[in-house]
């Protein structure tokens, strides 16, 4: 899943000459859904969008507050062309989720976004319609977001540190060799050796009349 997030002073969507959505200060989100996206990618993107720090705090410090911190508005637009791959100069859109699946997925995204924030502050365009999107970018500030590919290593520094520590412990264990308990388990017991030896004696006696 890909998203282009723009900090705006205002934004609106028009369909057939009629304005259907508008927001004031906040963010405008263009969202591209791929064939491989699942609920996991959806939840990741919702968290990223709502916690993205593109606003200043009360003292004027930049990159300190998210749209949730400021209680600003969010305008979401479905934008399947974000999933395009260029073939020469022509956009190839085979990686985008087909419209019949994408509509339900996009509605689920909006539902999750509203549930995590304030429903009345989350607006959207009209899925599948030919829209004119009017964006007054503030800054300009434009941030590209992309959910981790399925099966890709995490980019969370805390999680990476945890994985590194686990790997170090494994390497130390290998360097020490097998533990005493594993040595005991792998070594045959005294009685087993003697029993085995006796069994071999019986076999050899049978072979030699």
NORKALIN-V294718 format. One record per pair of residues at least 6 apart in sequence whose C-alpha atoms are under 6 Angstrom apart, sorted by the first residue. I is the first residue (numbers start at 1). J is the second residue. D is the distance in whole Angstrom. If there is no record, write none. Layout:
# NORKALIN-V294718
i j d
I J D
I J D
This chain:
# NORKALIN-V294718
i j d
1 32 6
1 33 5
1 34 6
1 146 6
1 147 5
2 31 6
2 32 5
2 145 6
2 146 4
3 30 5
3 31 5
3 144 6
3 145 5
4 29 6
4 30 5
4 143 6
4 144 5
5 28 6
5 29 5
5 142 6
5 143 5
6 27 5
6 28 5
6 141 6
6 142 4
7 27 5
7 137 6
7 138 5
7 141 5
8 25 6
8 26 5
8 27 5
8 136 5
8 137 4
8 138 5
9 24 6
9 25 4
9 136 6
9 138 6
10 23 6
10 24 4
10 25 5
10 136 6
11 22 6
11 23 5
11 134 5
11 135 4
11 136 6
12 21 5
12 22 4
12 133 6
12 134 5
13 19 6
13 20 6
13 21 5
13 125 6
13 132 6
13 133 5
14 20 6
14 131 6
14 132 5
15 131 5
25 72 6
26 72 5
26 73 5
26 74 6
27 74 5
28 74 6
28 75 5
28 76 6
29 76 5
30 77 5
30 78 6
30 79 6
31 78 5
31 79 5
32 79 5
32 80 5
32 82 5
32 83 6
33 96 6
33 97 6
34 95 6
34 96 4
34 97 5
35 95 6
35 96 6
35 97 4
41 147 6
46 113 6
51 66 5
52 66 5
53 63 5
53 64 5
53 65 5
53 66 4
54 63 5
55 63 5
55 64 6
55 65 5
56 62 4
56 63 6
56 64 5
56 65 6
57 64 6
57 65 6
73 121 5
74 122 5
75 123 5
75 124 5
76 124 5
77 124 6
77 125 5
83 95 6
83 96 5
84 91 6
84 92 5
84 93 5
85 91 6
85 92 5
86 92 6
